[in-house]
């Protein structure tokens, strides 16, 4: 712990996406961290150790805080929604022409499973599961993935969807009546 008369201030905050288990002092990460005075070898070792539970190559959003004395801390979250969506659809790359060219398909069930995982992310802490699902659907659309209904249990899914829409419509009518 530094002495009380010496105050350590935040010098830099870096937000970056790093592949799990693949952080290395080589470009592009090494020079970026070196410019800010971070020991790249130490960062890479700690990052790879923390992310070894993830699938190697998963894109991890990371926030690195560099102090004035060259010490650092970093926070990592779950892999990006785009990584989850492309992995679920089995595509390596999204489209450059969203909404016009479709590169794959993803089911509502897959979106729901991804949303359950991403709901634990700090960005979605106060968001309902329905809101997270909508966000994941938007990500899928931007990646050029068509959203399809699952083949099995289609009648059951349609029944639940109709109930959800009816409940949503009723609550909107109640809000309008009270306003």
C-alpha positions, -999 to 999 in steps of 0.1 A, spaced: 0 0 0 14 34 -9 22 59 18 -6 83 27 12 113 14 16 97 -21 -16 97 -40 -19 73 -70 -41 87 -97 -57 71 -127 -36 79 -157 -54 60 -185 -85 40 -190 -85 16 -220 -115 -3 -234 -105 -31 -257 -117 -65 -270 -91 -93 -265 -94 -129 -275 -96 -153 -245 -64 -171 -239 -46 -154 -267 -33 -122 -252 3 -117 -262 28 -89 -260 29 -89 -298 10 -63 -319 -16 -50 -317 -19 -54 -279 17 -50 -270 24 -16 -285 -9 -3 -272 -2 -13 -236 35 -3 -239 26 33 -249 6 36 -217 34 22 -195 19 -12 -188 41 -42 -183 26 -62 -213 40 -96 -201 23 -93 -167 -10 -82 -182 -10 -110 -208 -2 -136 -182 -29 -124 -158 -55 -120 -186 -49 -154 -200 -51 -169 -165 -84 -152 -158 -99 -162 -192 -88 -198 -193 -123 -210 -184 -136 -194 -216 -134 -210 -251 -101 -200 -266 -106 -172 -291 -138 -158 -275 -139 -121 -278 -138 -106 -243 -146 -69 -236 -119 -57 -212 -116 -24 -193 -80 -17 -183 -73 11 -157 -37 23 -156 -25 42 -126 1 70 -125 27 46 -109 23 22 -138 2 -3 -118 -30 -15 -134 -63 -33 -128 -86 -48 -154 -122 -60 -155 -134 -85 -181 -170 -94 -189 -187 -122 -208 -179 -126 -245 -197 -102 -268 -232 -109 -279 -220 -110 -316 -196 -137 -307 -223 -158 -290 -248 -152 -319 -223 -161 -347 -212 -192 -328 -248 -204 -323 -255 -199 -360 -222 -216 -370 -209 -187 -391 -174 -173 -389 -182 -138 -401 -213 -116 -404 -225 -97 -434 -215 -63 -447 -251 -57 -460 -274 -62 -430 -310 -68 -438 -302 -76 -474 -278 -105 -474 -284 -133 -449 -254 -155 -440 -272 -179 -416 -301 -185 -393 -306 -186 -355 -336 -198 -336 -356 -181 -309 -345 -208 -285 -308 -200 -292 -315 -163 -286 -332 -171 -253 -302 -192 -241 -278 -165 -251 -299 -139 -233 -300 -159 -201 -261 -159 -202 -258 -123 -211 -283 -112 -184 -255 -118 -159 -233 -92 -177 -230 -58 -159 -244 -40 -189 -277 -60 -186 -280 -62 -148 -312 -41 -146 -327 -53 -179 -355 -78 -181 -350 -110 -200 -373 -98 -227 -352 -67 -231 -320 -87 -233 -337 -110 -259 -346 -80 -280 -310 -67 -278 -297 -101 -289 -322 -102 -318 -309 -68 -329 -273 -81 -328 -283 -112 -348 -300 -90 -374 -269 -68 -377 -247 -98 -382 -269 -109 -411 -287 -138 -394 -323 -146 -400 -343 -153 -369 -364 -185 -373 -389 -204 -351 -378 -238 -340 -393 -268 -359 -402 -288 -327 -429 -276 -304 -441 -249 -328 -476 -250 -315 -465 -246 -279 -442 -217 -288 -469 -199 -308 -493 -203 -278 -468 -187 -254 -461 -160 -279 -498 -151 -282 -501 -150 -244 -471 -127 -241 -484 -104 -268 -519 -104 -252 -505 -96 -218 -484 -68 -232 -513 -53 -251 -535 -54 -220 -509 -36 -199 -505 -9 -225 -543 -4 -226 -543 -1 -188 -515 25 -189 -534 46 -215 -566 44 -194 -548 57 -163 -530 84 -181 
